[in-house]
Amino acid sequence: MLATMTSKGQITIPKPARDALQLHPGDRVEFVFGDDGRLFLLSATRPLGSLKGMLPKPAHPVSLEEMDAAIAASGRP
């Protein structure tokens, strides 16, 4: 699907995407960048469980220490 940005930086989310995310007027959305450079558009009003399976599983099990190190390296709190 394609969308065109206006001079004000606004983009209309195509109807099939709105329907898939169950978006309604006034709903909030979140833009999330994946490690591979892809951009994900998420409904900020959907339950957290609905995100399960969106990102691929790591190639090998990741320990909590490895997760903490990755978070620290990203500069995020």
C-alpha positions in Angstrom: 0.0 0.0 0.0 1.2 3.5 -0.7 0.2 6.8 0.8 1.3 10.4 0.0 2.4 12.8 2.6 0.9 16.3 2.5 2.9 19.6 2.8 1.9 19.5 6.5 3.5 16.1 7.0 0.2 14.3 7.2 -0.5 10.9 5.8 -3.9 9.2 5.4 -3.7 5.6 6.6 -5.2 3.4 3.9 -8.5 1.8 4.8 -7.2 -1.8 4.7 -4.5 -0.8 7.2 -7.1 1.0 9.4 -9.3 -2.0 9.3 -6.5 -4.5 10.1 -5.5 -2.4 13.1 -9.1 -1.7 14.1 -8.4 2.0 14.1 -11.2 4.5 14.6 -11.3 8.4 14.6 -9.4 9.7 17.6 -7.3 6.5 18.1 -3.6 7.0 18.7 -0.9 5.2 16.7 2.7 4.5 17.5 5.6 4.4 15.0 8.3 1.8 16.0 11.5 1.3 14.1 12.8 -2.3 13.9 16.4 -3.2 14.1 16.4 -3.9 10.4 15.2 -0.4 9.5 11.6 -1.3 9.0 9.0 1.0 10.4 6.0 -0.6 12.2 2.7 1.2 12.7 1.0 0.0 15.9 -2.4 0.9 17.4 -1.6 2.5 20.7 -5.0 1.3 22.0 -4.7 -2.4 21.3 -3.8 -4.8 24.0 -0.1 -5.8 24.3 -0.9 -9.4 23.6 -1.9 -8.5 20.0 1.7 -7.7 19.2 2.8 -11.3 19.8 4.5 -12.8 16.7 5.1 -9.4 15.0 8.8 -9.6 15.3 10.9 -12.6 14.4 12.4 -14.8 17.2 16.1 -14.4 17.7 18.4 -17.0 16.1 19.5 -18.3 19.5 18.1 -17.9 23.0 18.9 -14.5 24.6 19.7 -14.2 28.3 18.4 -11.4 30.5 22.0 -10.1 30.7 22.3 -10.0 26.9 18.9 -8.1 26.8 20.1 -5.6 29.4 23.4 -5.1 27.5 21.5 -4.5 24.2 19.2 -2.0 25.9 22.2 -0.2 27.5 24.0 -0.1 24.2 21.0 1.5 22.5 21.1 4.4 24.9 17.5 3.9 26.0 16.4 3.8 29.6 
